[in-house]
Amino acid sequence: MVPADAAGPIVQVRRRVRARAEQIFDLWTKPDLMVRWMSPYPGTVDCKASCDLRPGGAFSLVMSSPGSIREVSGTYLEIDRPHKLVFTWIGPLTNNVNTRVTVELNPRGDETELVLTHERLPTTAICEGHTRGWGIILDHLADTLSPASAW
């Protein structure tokens, strides 16, 4: 978590992923790939995804684990393949407050640095929960891109 600004607490997570930025960008923007890794739960990923990838287009996610379901939706604000993706993120776990996520992909040799910034979260507790959730989600993303995965 980084210090709060006037709009509330901010989550920022940085990861180096052994993959090209184009591959990672596709994982964020193609529903058939999103379902393979988008889950804040450890273990098996169970996700349903849809998206209309264009500025102003919508996406929705239903992420499940035994006994729990997380539903999130949002709107794409900025699409700069394969460098940057900005979208809103809203659901019960943001108190139905419209928050903003920016994913930046920076090539670093044979790896890509992924910087995820989640802004406008309404409370510190919600920020802490999203810090944990994004960490797990990015673990799943890295696992999906690993050589052992059927990528």
Phi and psi in radians as a Rosetta constraint file:
Dihedral C 1 N 2 CA 2 C 2 CIRCULARHARMONIC -1.804 0.35
Dihedral N 2 CA 2 C 2 N 3 CIRCULARHARMONIC 2.863 0.35
Dihedral C 2 N 3 CA 3 C 3 CIRCULARHARMONIC -0.976 0.35
Dihedral N 3 CA 3 C 3 N 4 CIRCULARHARMONIC 2.596 0.35
Dihedral C 3 N 4 CA 4 C 4 CIRCULARHARMONIC -1.247 0.35
Dihedral N 4 CA 4 C 4 N 5 CIRCULARHARMONIC 2.599 0.35
Dihedral C 4 N 5 CA 5 C 5 CIRCULARHARMONIC -1.936 0.35
Dihedral N 5 CA 5 C 5 N 6 CIRCULARHARMONIC -2.934 0.35
Dihedral C 5 N 6 CA 6 C 6 CIRCULARHARMONIC -1.100 0.35
Dihedral N 6 CA 6 C 6 N 7 CIRCULARHARMONIC -0.357 0.35
Dihedral C 6 N 7 CA 7 C 7 CIRCULARHARMONIC -1.664 0.35
Dihedral N 7 CA 7 C 7 N 8 CIRCULARHARMONIC 0.073 0.35
Dihedral C 7 N 8 CA 8 C 8 CIRCULARHARMONIC 1.991 0.35
Dihedral N 8 CA 8 C 8 N 9 CIRCULARHARMONIC 3.110 0.35
Dihedral C 8 N 9 CA 9 C 9 CIRCULARHARMONIC -1.083 0.35
Dihedral N 9 CA 9 C 9 N 10 CIRCULARHARMONIC 2.708 0.35
Dihedral C 9 N 10 CA 10 C 10 CIRCULARHARMONIC -2.246 0.35
Dihedral N 10 CA 10 C 10 N 11 CIRCULARHARMONIC 2.367 0.35
Dihedral C 10 N 11 CA 11 C 11 CIRCULARHARMONIC -1.733 0.35
Dihedral N 11 CA 11 C 11 N 12 CIRCULARHARMONIC 2.357 0.35
Dihedral C 11 N 12 CA 12 C 12 CIRCULARHARMONIC -2.385 0.35
Dihedral N 12 CA 12 C 12 N 13 CIRCULARHARMONIC 2.182 0.35
Dihedral C 12 N 13 CA 13 C 13 CIRCULARHARMONIC -2.175 0.35
Dihedral N 13 CA 13 C 13 N 14 CIRCULARHARMONIC 2.300 0.35
Dihedral C 13 N 14 CA 14 C 14 CIRCULARHARMONIC -2.058 0.35
Dihedral N 14 CA 14 C 14 N 15 CIRCULARHARMONIC 2.369 0.35
Dihedral C 14 N 15 CA 15 C 15 CIRCULARHARMONIC -2.460 0.35
Dihedral N 15 CA 15 C 15 N 16 CIRCULARHARMONIC 2.545 0.35
Dihedral C 15 N 16 CA 16 C 16 CIRCULARHARMONIC -1.777 0.35
Dihedral N 16 CA 16 C 16 N 17 CIRCULARHARMONIC 2.216 0.35
Dihedral C 16 N 17 CA 17 C 17 CIRCULARHARMONIC -2.127 0.35
Dihedral N 17 CA 17 C 17 N 18 CIRCULARHARMONIC 2.334 0.35
Dihedral C 17 N 18 CA 18 C 18 CIRCULARHARMONIC -1.429 0.35
Dihedral N 18 CA 18 C 18 N 19 CIRCULARHARMONIC 1.399 0.35
Dihedral C 18 N 19 CA 19 C 19 CIRCULARHARMONIC -2.943 0.35
Dihedral N 19 CA 19 C 19 N 20 CIRCULARHARMONIC 2.817 0.35
Dihedral C 19 N 20 CA 20 C 20 CIRCULARHARMONIC -1.327 0.35
Dihedral N 20 CA 20 C 20 N 21 CIRCULARHARMONIC 2.640 0.35
Dihedral C 20 N 21 CA 21 C 21 CIRCULARHARMONIC -0.998 0.35
Dihedral N 21 CA 21 C 21 N 22 CIRCULARHARMONIC -0.642 0.35
Dihedral C 21 N 22 CA 22 C 22 CIRCULARHARMONIC -1.076 0.35
Dihedral N 22 CA 22 C 22 N 23 CIRCULARHARMONIC -0.708 0.35
Dihedral C 22 N 23 CA 23 C 23 CIRCULARHARMONIC -1.113 0.35
Dihedral N 23 CA 23 C 23 N 24 CIRCULARHARMONIC -0.784 0.35
Dihedral C 23 N 24 CA 24 C 24 CIRCULARHARMONIC -1.162 0.35
Dihedral N 24 CA 24 C 24 N 25 CIRCULARHARMONIC -0.736 0.35
Dihedral C 24 N 25 CA 25 C 25 CIRCULARHARMONIC -1.028 0.35
Dihedral N 25 CA 25 C 25 N 26 CIRCULARHARMONIC -0.757 0.35
Dihedral C 25 N 26 CA 26 C 26 CIRCULARHARMONIC -1.071 0.35
Dihedral N 26 CA 26 C 26 N 27 CIRCULARHARMONIC -0.642 0.35
Dihedral C 26 N 27 CA 27 C 27 CIRCULARHARMONIC -1.074 0.35
Dihedral N 27 CA 27 C 27 N 28 CIRCULARHARMONIC -0.570 0.35
Dihedral C 27 N 28 CA 28 C 28 CIRCULARHARMONIC -1.400 0.35
Dihedral N 28 CA 28 C 28 N 29 CIRCULARHARMONIC -0.292 0.35
Dihedral C 28 N 29 CA 29 C 29 CIRCULARHARMONIC -2.191 0.35
Dihedral N 29 CA 29 C 29 N 30 CIRCULARHARMONIC -0.029 0.35
Dihedral C 29 N 30 CA 30 C 30 CIRCULARHARMONIC -2.056 0.35
Dihedral N 30 CA 30 C 30 N 31 CIRCULARHARMONIC 2.028 0.35
Dihedral C 30 N 31 CA 31 C 31 CIRCULARHARMONIC -0.925 0.35
Dihedral N 31 CA 31 C 31 N 32 CIRCULARHARMONIC -0.667 0.35
Dihedral C 31 N 32 CA 32 C 32 CIRCULARHARMONIC -1.168 0.35
Dihedral N 32 CA 32 C 32 N 33 CIRCULARHARMONIC -0.364 0.35
Dihedral C 32 N 33 CA 33 C 33 CIRCULARHARMONIC -1.652 0.35
Dihedral N 33 CA 33 C 33 N 34 CIRCULARHARMONIC -0.603 0.35
Dihedral C 33 N 34 CA 34 C 34 CIRCULARHARMONIC -1.005 0.35
Dihedral N 34 CA 34 C 34 N 35 CIRCULARHARMONIC -0.656 0.35
Dihedral C 34 N 35 CA 35 C 35 CIRCULARHARMONIC -1.184 0.35
Dihedral N 35 CA 35 C 35 N 36 CIRCULARHARMONIC -0.248 0.35
Dihedral C 35 N 36 CA 36 C 36 CIRCULARHARMONIC -1.443 0.35
Dihedral N 36 CA 36 C 36 N 37 CIRCULARHARMONIC -0.282 0.35
Dihedral C 36 N 37 CA 37 C 37 CIRCULARHARMONIC -2.513 0.35
Dihedral N 37 CA 37 C 37 N 38 CIRCULARHARMONIC -0.260 0.35
Dihedral C 37 N 38 CA 38 C 38 CIRCULARHARMONIC -1.432 0.35
Dihedral N 38 CA 38 C 38 N 39 CIRCULARHARMONIC 1.614 0.35
Dihedral C 38 N 39 CA 39 C 39 CIRCULARHARMONIC -2.778 0.35
Dihedral N 39 CA 39 C 39 N 40 CIRCULARHARMONIC 2.325 0.35
Dihedral C 39 N 40 CA 40 C 40 CIRCULARHARMONIC -1.488 0.35
Dihedral N 40 CA 40 C 40 N 41 CIRCULARHARMONIC 0.117 0.35
Dihedral C 40 N 41 CA 41 C 41 CIRCULARHARMONIC -1.781 0.35
Dihedral N 41 CA 41 C 41 N 42 CIRCULARHARMONIC 2.431 0.35
Dihedral C 41 N 42 CA 42 C 42 CIRCULARHARMONIC -1.140 0.35
Dihedral N 42 CA 42 C 42 N 43 CIRCULARHARMONIC 2.770 0.35
Dihedral C 42 N 43 CA 43 C 43 CIRCULARHARMONIC 1.550 0.35
Dihedral N 43 CA 43 C 43 N 44 CIRCULARHARMONIC -2.595 0.35
Dihedral C 43 N 44 CA 44 C 44 CIRCULARHARMONIC -1.126 0.35
Dihedral N 44 CA 44 C 44 N 45 CIRCULARHARMONIC 2.379 0.35
Dihedral C 44 N 45 CA 45 C 45 CIRCULARHARMONIC -1.532 0.35
Dihedral N 45 CA 45 C 45 N 46 CIRCULARHARMONIC 2.239 0.35
Dihedral C 45 N 46 CA 46 C 46 CIRCULARHARMONIC -2.279 0.35
Dihedral N 46 CA 46 C 46 N 47 CIRCULARHARMONIC 1.768 0.35
Dihedral C 46 N 47 CA 47 C 47 CIRCULARHARMONIC -2.439 0.35
Dihedral N 47 CA 47 C 47 N 48 CIRCULARHARMONIC 2.460 0.35
Dihedral C 47 N 48 CA 48 C 48 CIRCULARHARMONIC -2.003 0.35
Dihedral N 48 CA 48 C 48 N 49 CIRCULARHARMONIC 2.355 0.35
Dihedral C 48 N 49 CA 49 C 49 CIRCULARHARMONIC -2.428 0.35
Dihedral N 49 CA 49 C 49 N 50 CIRCULARHARMONIC 2.551 0.35
Dihedral C 49 N 50 CA 50 C 50 CIRCULARHARMONIC -2.499 0.35
Dihedral N 50 CA 50 C 50 N 51 CIRCULARHARMONIC 2.617 0.35
Dihedral C 50 N 51 CA 51 C 51 CIRCULARHARMONIC -2.764 0.35
Dihedral N 51 CA 51 C 51 N 52 CIRCULARHARMONIC 2.643 0.35
Dihedral C 51 N 52 CA 52 C 52 CIRCULARHARMONIC -2.082 0.35
Dihedral N 52 CA 52 C 52 N 53 CIRCULARHARMONIC 1.568 0.35
Dihedral C 52 N 53 CA 53 C 53 CIRCULARHARMONIC -1.327 0.35
Dihedral N 53 CA 53 C 53 N 54 CIRCULARHARMONIC 1.607 0.35
Dihedral C 53 N 54 CA 54 C 54 CIRCULARHARMONIC -2.891 0.35
Dihedral N 54 CA 54 C 54 N 55 CIRCULARHARMONIC 2.663 0.35
Dihedral C 54 N 55 CA 55 C 55 CIRCULARHARMONIC -0.963 0.35
Dihedral N 55 CA 55 C 55 N 56 CIRCULARHARMONIC 2.212 0.35
Dihedral C 55 N 56 CA 56 C 56 CIRCULARHARMONIC 1.587 0.35
Dihedral N 56 CA 56 C 56 N 57 CIRCULARHARMONIC -0.199 0.35
Dihedral C 56 N 57 CA 57 C 57 CIRCULARHARMONIC -1.309 0.35
Dihedral N 57 CA 57 C 57 N 58 CIRCULARHARMONIC 2.713 0.35
Dihedral C 57 N 58 CA 58 C 58 CIRCULARHARMONIC -1.832 0.35
Dihedral N 58 CA 58 C 58 N 59 CIRCULARHARMONIC 2.746 0.35
Dihedral C 58 N 59 CA 59 C 59 CIRCULARHARMONIC -2.355 0.35
Dihedral N 59 CA 59 C 59 N 60 CIRCULARHARMONIC 2.762 0.35
Dihedral C 59 N 60 CA 60 C 60 CIRCULARHARMONIC -2.528 0.35
Dihedral N 60 CA 60 C 60 N 61 CIRCULARHARMONIC 2.562 0.35
Dihedral C 60 N 61 CA 61 C 61 CIRCULARHARMONIC -2.317 0.35
Dihedral N 61 CA 61 C 61 N 62 CIRCULARHARMONIC 2.439 0.35
Dihedral C 61 N 62 CA 62 C 62 CIRCULARHARMONIC -2.198 0.35
Dihedral N 62 CA 62 C 62 N 63 CIRCULARHARMONIC 1.891 0.35
Dihedral C 62 N 63 CA 63 C 63 CIRCULARHARMONIC -1.898 0.35
Dihedral N 63 CA 63 C 63 N 64 CIRCULARHARMONIC 2.208 0.35
Dihedral C 63 N 64 CA 64 C 64 CIRCULARHARMONIC -2.206 0.35
Dihedral N 64 CA 64 C 64 N 65 CIRCULARHARMONIC 2.666 0.35
Dihedral C 64 N 65 CA 65 C 65 CIRCULARHARMONIC -2.512 0.35
Dihedral N 65 CA 65 C 65 N 66 CIRCULARHARMONIC 2.889 0.35
Dihedral C 65 N 66 CA 66 C 66 CIRCULARHARMONIC -0.956 0.35
Dihedral N 66 CA 66 C 66 N 67 CIRCULARHARMONIC 2.070 0.35
Dihedral C 66 N 67 CA 67 C 67 CIRCULARHARMONIC 1.520 0.35
Dihedral N 67 CA 67 C 67 N 68 CIRCULARHARMONIC 0.035 0.35
Dihedral C 67 N 68 CA 68 C 68 CIRCULARHARMONIC -2.644 0.35
Dihedral N 68 CA 68 C 68 N 69 CIRCULARHARMONIC 2.496 0.35
Dihedral C 68 N 69 CA 69 C 69 CIRCULARHARMONIC -2.358 0.35
Dihedral N 69 CA 69 C 69 N 70 CIRCULARHARMONIC 2.354 0.35
Dihedral C 69 N 70 CA 70 C 70 CIRCULARHARMONIC -2.058 0.35
Dihedral N 70 CA 70 C 70 N 71 CIRCULARHARMONIC 2.101 0.35
Dihedral C 70 N 71 CA 71 C 71 CIRCULARHARMONIC -1.930 0.35
Dihedral N 71 CA 71 C 71 N 72 CIRCULARHARMONIC 2.281 0.35
Dihedral C 71 N 72 CA 72 C 72 CIRCULARHARMONIC -2.398 0.35
Dihedral N 72 CA 72 C 72 N 73 CIRCULARHARMONIC 2.541 0.35
Dihedral C 72 N 73 CA 73 C 73 CIRCULARHARMONIC -2.431 0.35
Dihedral N 73 CA 73 C 73 N 74 CIRCULARHARMONIC 2.964 0.35
Dihedral C 73 N 74 CA 74 C 74 CIRCULARHARMONIC -3.072 0.35
Dihedral N 74 CA 74 C 74 N 75 CIRCULARHARMONIC -3.114 0.35
Dihedral C 74 N 75 CA 75 C 75 CIRCULARHARMONIC -2.268 0.35
Dihedral N 75 CA 75 C 75 N 76 CIRCULARHARMONIC 2.380 0.35
Dihedral C 75 N 76 CA 76 C 76 CIRCULARHARMONIC -1.311 0.35
Dihedral N 76 CA 76 C 76 N 77 CIRCULARHARMONIC 2.259 0.35
Dihedral C 76 N 77 CA 77 C 77 CIRCULARHARMONIC -1.810 0.35
Dihedral N 77 CA 77 C 77 N 78 CIRCULARHARMONIC -0.678 0.35
Dihedral C 77 N 78 CA 78 C 78 CIRCULARHARMONIC -2.535 0.35
Dihedral N 78 CA 78 C 78 N 79 CIRCULARHARMONIC 2.318 0.35
Dihedral C 78 N 79 CA 79 C 79 CIRCULARHARMONIC -2.280 0.35
Dihedral N 79 CA 79 C 79 N 80 CIRCULARHARMONIC 1.982 0.35
Dihedral C 79 N 80 CA 80 C 80 CIRCULARHARMONIC -2.296 0.35
Dihedral N 80 CA 80 C 80 N 81 CIRCULARHARMONIC 1.369 0.35
Dihedral C 80 N 81 CA 81 C 81 CIRCULARHARMONIC -1.170 0.35
Dihedral N 81 CA 81 C 81 N 82 CIRCULARHARMONIC 2.335 0.35
Dihedral C 81 N 82 CA 82 C 82 CIRCULARHARMONIC -1.808 0.35
Dihedral N 82 CA 82 C 82 N 83 CIRCULARHARMONIC 0.539 0.35
Dihedral C 82 N 83 CA 83 C 83 CIRCULARHARMONIC -1.738 0.35
Dihedral N 83 CA 83 C 83 N 84 CIRCULARHARMONIC -0.640 0.35
Dihedral C 83 N 84 CA 84 C 84 CIRCULARHARMONIC -2.666 0.35
Dihedral N 84 CA 84 C 84 N 85 CIRCULARHARMONIC 2.460 0.35
Dihedral C 84 N 85 CA 85 C 85 CIRCULARHARMONIC -2.409 0.35
Dihedral N 85 CA 85 C 85 N 86 CIRCULARHARMONIC 2.217 0.35
Dihedral C 85 N 86 CA 86 C 86 CIRCULARHARMONIC -2.198 0.35
Dihedral N 86 CA 86 C 86 N 87 CIRCULARHARMONIC 2.300 0.35
Dihedral C 86 N 87 CA 87 C 87 CIRCULARHARMONIC -2.642 0.35
Dihedral N 87 CA 87 C 87 N 88 CIRCULARHARMONIC 2.756 0.35
Dihedral C 87 N 88 CA 88 C 88 CIRCULARHARMONIC -1.419 0.35
Dihedral N 88 CA 88 C 88 N 89 CIRCULARHARMONIC 2.806 0.35
Dihedral C 88 N 89 CA 89 C 89 CIRCULARHARMONIC -2.533 0.35
Dihedral N 89 CA 89 C 89 N 90 CIRCULARHARMONIC 1.985 0.35
Dihedral C 89 N 90 CA 90 C 90 CIRCULARHARMONIC -2.424 0.35
Dihedral N 90 CA 90 C 90 N 91 CIRCULARHARMONIC 2.460 0.35
Dihedral C 90 N 91 CA 91 C 91 CIRCULARHARMONIC 3.129 0.35
Dihedral N 91 CA 91 C 91 N 92 CIRCULARHARMONIC -3.137 0.35
Dihedral C 91 N 92 CA 92 C 92 CIRCULARHARMONIC -0.967 0.35
Dihedral N 92 CA 92 C 92 N 93 CIRCULARHARMONIC -0.599 0.35
Dihedral C 92 N 93 CA 93 C 93 CIRCULARHARMONIC -1.398 0.35
Dihedral N 93 CA 93 C 93 N 94 CIRCULARHARMONIC 0.004 0.35
Dihedral C 93 N 94 CA 94 C 94 CIRCULARHARMONIC -1.932 0.35
Dihedral N 94 CA 94 C 94 N 95 CIRCULARHARMONIC 0.307 0.35
Dihedral C 94 N 95 CA 95 C 95 CIRCULARHARMONIC 1.001 0.35
Dihedral N 95 CA 95 C 95 N 96 CIRCULARHARMONIC 0.547 0.35
Dihedral C 95 N 96 CA 96 C 96 CIRCULARHARMONIC 0.989 0.35
Dihedral N 96 CA 96 C 96 N 97 CIRCULARHARMONIC 0.501 0.35
Dihedral C 96 N 97 CA 97 C 97 CIRCULARHARMONIC -1.605 0.35
Dihedral N 97 CA 97 C 97 N 98 CIRCULARHARMONIC 2.388 0.35
Dihedral C 97 N 98 CA 98 C 98 CIRCULARHARMONIC -1.300 0.35
Dihedral N 98 CA 98 C 98 N 99 CIRCULARHARMONIC 1.904 0.35
Dihedral C 98 N 99 CA 99 C 99 CIRCULARHARMONIC -1.837 0.35
Dihedral N 99 CA 99 C 99 N 100 CIRCULARHARMONIC 3.088 0.35
Dihedral C 99 N 100 CA 100 C 100 CIRCULARHARMONIC -2.319 0.35
Dihedral N 100 CA 100 C 100 N 101 CIRCULARHARMONIC 2.301 0.35
Dihedral C 100 N 101 CA 101 C 101 CIRCULARHARMONIC -2.064 0.35
Dihedral N 101 CA 101 C 101 N 102 CIRCULARHARMONIC 2.331 0.35
Dihedral C 101 N 102 CA 102 C 102 CIRCULARHARMONIC -2.104 0.35
Dihedral N 102 CA 102 C 102 N 103 CIRCULARHARMONIC 2.213 0.35
Dihedral C 102 N 103 CA 103 C 103 CIRCULARHARMONIC -1.975 0.35
Dihedral N 103 CA 103 C 103 N 104 CIRCULARHARMONIC 2.087 0.35
Dihedral C 103 N 104 CA 104 C 104 CIRCULARHARMONIC -1.989 0.35
Dihedral N 104 CA 104 C 104 N 105 CIRCULARHARMONIC 2.349 0.35
Dihedral C 104 N 105 CA 105 C 105 CIRCULARHARMONIC -2.076 0.35
Dihedral N 105 CA 105 C 105 N 106 CIRCULARHARMONIC 2.061 0.35
Dihedral C 105 N 106 CA 106 C 106 CIRCULARHARMONIC -2.107 0.35
Dihedral N 106 CA 106 C 106 N 107 CIRCULARHARMONIC 1.919 0.35
Dihedral C 106 N 107 CA 107 C 107 CIRCULARHARMONIC -1.027 0.35
Dihedral N 107 CA 107 C 107 N 108 CIRCULARHARMONIC 2.388 0.35
Dihedral C 107 N 108 CA 108 C 108 CIRCULARHARMONIC -2.426 0.35
Dihedral N 108 CA 108 C 108 N 109 CIRCULARHARMONIC 1.415 0.35
Dihedral C 108 N 109 CA 109 C 109 CIRCULARHARMONIC 1.172 0.35
Dihedral N 109 CA 109 C 109 N 110 CIRCULARHARMONIC -2.182 0.35
Dihedral C 109 N 110 CA 110 C 110 CIRCULARHARMONIC -1.562 0.35
Dihedral N 110 CA 110 C 110 N 111 CIRCULARHARMONIC 0.197 0.35
Dihedral C 110 N 111 CA 111 C 111 CIRCULARHARMONIC -2.160 0.35
Dihedral N 111 CA 111 C 111 N 112 CIRCULARHARMONIC 2.967 0.35
Dihedral C 111 N 112 CA 112 C 112 CIRCULARHARMONIC -2.245 0.35
Dihedral N 112 CA 112 C 112 N 113 CIRCULARHARMONIC 2.287 0.35
Dihedral C 112 N 113 CA 113 C 113 CIRCULARHARMONIC -1.479 0.35
Dihedral N 113 CA 113 C 113 N 114 CIRCULARHARMONIC 2.151 0.35
Dihedral C 113 N 114 CA 114 C 114 CIRCULARHARMONIC -1.819 0.35
Dihedral N 114 CA 114 C 114 N 115 CIRCULARHARMONIC 2.177 0.35
Dihedral C 114 N 115 CA 115 C 115 CIRCULARHARMONIC -2.074 0.35
Dihedral N 115 CA 115 C 115 N 116 CIRCULARHARMONIC 2.014 0.35
Dihedral C 115 N 116 CA 116 C 116 CIRCULARHARMONIC -1.884 0.35
Dihedral N 116 CA 116 C 116 N 117 CIRCULARHARMONIC 2.193 0.35
Dihedral C 116 N 117 CA 117 C 117 CIRCULARHARMONIC -2.141 0.35
Dihedral N 117 CA 117 C 117 N 118 CIRCULARHARMONIC 2.142 0.35
Dihedral C 117 N 118 CA 118 C 118 CIRCULARHARMONIC -2.018 0.35
Dihedral N 118 CA 118 C 118 N 119 CIRCULARHARMONIC 2.009 0.35
Dihedral C 118 N 119 CA 119 C 119 CIRCULARHARMONIC -1.984 0.35
Dihedral N 119 CA 119 C 119 N 120 CIRCULARHARMONIC 2.903 0.35
Dihedral C 119 N 120 CA 120 C 120 CIRCULARHARMONIC 1.207 0.35
Dihedral N 120 CA 120 C 120 N 121 CIRCULARHARMONIC 0.446 0.35
Dihedral C 120 N 121 CA 121 C 121 CIRCULARHARMONIC -1.251 0.35
Dihedral N 121 CA 121 C 121 N 122 CIRCULARHARMONIC 2.416 0.35
Dihedral C 121 N 122 CA 122 C 122 CIRCULARHARMONIC -1.310 0.35
Dihedral N 122 CA 122 C 122 N 123 CIRCULARHARMONIC -0.433 0.35
Dihedral C 122 N 123 CA 123 C 123 CIRCULARHARMONIC -2.499 0.35
Dihedral N 123 CA 123 C 123 N 124 CIRCULARHARMONIC 2.828 0.35
Dihedral C 123 N 124 CA 124 C 124 CIRCULARHARMONIC -1.119 0.35
Dihedral N 124 CA 124 C 124 N 125 CIRCULARHARMONIC -0.693 0.35
Dihedral C 124 N 125 CA 125 C 125 CIRCULARHARMONIC -1.087 0.35
Dihedral N 125 CA 125 C 125 N 126 CIRCULARHARMONIC -0.746 0.35
Dihedral C 125 N 126 CA 126 C 126 CIRCULARHARMONIC -1.138 0.35
Dihedral N 126 CA 126 C 126 N 127 CIRCULARHARMONIC -0.671 0.35
Dihedral C 126 N 127 CA 127 C 127 CIRCULARHARMONIC -1.079 0.35
Dihedral N 127 CA 127 C 127 N 128 CIRCULARHARMONIC -0.781 0.35
Dihedral C 127 N 128 CA 128 C 128 CIRCULARHARMONIC -1.101 0.35
Dihedral N 128 CA 128 C 128 N 129 CIRCULARHARMONIC -0.718 0.35
Dihedral C 128 N 129 CA 129 C 129 CIRCULARHARMONIC -1.106 0.35
Dihedral N 129 CA 129 C 129 N 130 CIRCULARHARMONIC -0.723 0.35
Dihedral C 129 N 130 CA 130 C 130 CIRCULARHARMONIC -1.243 0.35
Dihedral N 130 CA 130 C 130 N 131 CIRCULARHARMONIC -0.527 0.35
Dihedral C 130 N 131 CA 131 C 131 CIRCULARHARMONIC -1.065 0.35
Dihedral N 131 CA 131 C 131 N 132 CIRCULARHARMONIC -0.809 0.35
Dihedral C 131 N 132 CA 132 C 132 CIRCULARHARMONIC -1.120 0.35
Dihedral N 132 CA 132 C 132 N 133 CIRCULARHARMONIC -0.817 0.35
Dihedral C 132 N 133 CA 133 C 133 CIRCULARHARMONIC -1.069 0.35
Dihedral N 133 CA 133 C 133 N 134 CIRCULARHARMONIC -0.810 0.35
Dihedral C 133 N 134 CA 134 C 134 CIRCULARHARMONIC -1.121 0.35
Dihedral N 134 CA 134 C 134 N 135 CIRCULARHARMONIC -0.620 0.35
Dihedral C 134 N 135 CA 135 C 135 CIRCULARHARMONIC -1.045 0.35
Dihedral N 135 CA 135 C 135 N 136 CIRCULARHARMONIC -0.790 0.35
Dihedral C 135 N 136 CA 136 C 136 CIRCULARHARMONIC -1.165 0.35
Dihedral N 136 CA 136 C 136 N 137 CIRCULARHARMONIC -0.767 0.35
Dihedral C 136 N 137 CA 137 C 137 CIRCULARHARMONIC -1.010 0.35
Dihedral N 137 CA 137 C 137 N 138 CIRCULARHARMONIC -0.784 0.35
Dihedral C 137 N 138 CA 138 C 138 CIRCULARHARMONIC -1.242 0.35
Dihedral N 138 CA 138 C 138 N 139 CIRCULARHARMONIC -0.479 0.35
Dihedral C 138 N 139 CA 139 C 139 CIRCULARHARMONIC -1.083 0.35
Dihedral N 139 CA 139 C 139 N 140 CIRCULARHARMONIC -0.798 0.35
Dihedral C 139 N 140 CA 140 C 140 CIRCULARHARMONIC -1.072 0.35
Dihedral N 140 CA 140 C 140 N 141 CIRCULARHARMONIC -0.719 0.35
Dihedral C 140 N 141 CA 141 C 141 CIRCULARHARMONIC -1.031 0.35
Dihedral N 141 CA 141 C 141 N 142 CIRCULARHARMONIC -0.833 0.35
Dihedral C 141 N 142 CA 142 C 142 CIRCULARHARMONIC -1.085 0.35
Dihedral N 142 CA 142 C 142 N 143 CIRCULARHARMONIC -0.708 0.35
Dihedral C 142 N 143 CA 143 C 143 CIRCULARHARMONIC -1.085 0.35
Dihedral N 143 CA 143 C 143 N 144 CIRCULARHARMONIC -0.692 0.35
Dihedral C 143 N 144 CA 144 C 144 CIRCULARHARMONIC -1.080 0.35
Dihedral N 144 CA 144 C 144 N 145 CIRCULARHARMONIC -0.584 0.35
Dihedral C 144 N 145 CA 145 C 145 CIRCULARHARMONIC -1.561 0.35
Dihedral N 145 CA 145 C 145 N 146 CIRCULARHARMONIC -0.063 0.35
Dihedral C 145 N 146 CA 146 C 146 CIRCULARHARMONIC -1.176 0.35
Dihedral N 146 CA 146 C 146 N 147 CIRCULARHARMONIC 2.692 0.35
Dihedral C 146 N 147 CA 147 C 147 CIRCULARHARMONIC -0.994 0.35
Dihedral N 147 CA 147 C 147 N 148 CIRCULARHARMONIC -0.514 0.35
Dihedral C 147 N 148 CA 148 C 148 CIRCULARHARMONIC -1.290 0.35
Dihedral N 148 CA 148 C 148 N 149 CIRCULARHARMONIC -0.303 0.35
Dihedral C 148 N 149 CA 149 C 149 CIRCULARHARMONIC -1.352 0.35
Dihedral N 149 CA 149 C 149 N 150 CIRCULARHARMONIC 2.671 0.35
Dihedral C 149 N 150 CA 150 C 150 CIRCULARHARMONIC -1.469 0.35
Dihedral N 150 CA 150 C 150 N 151 CIRCULARHARMONIC 0.909 0.35
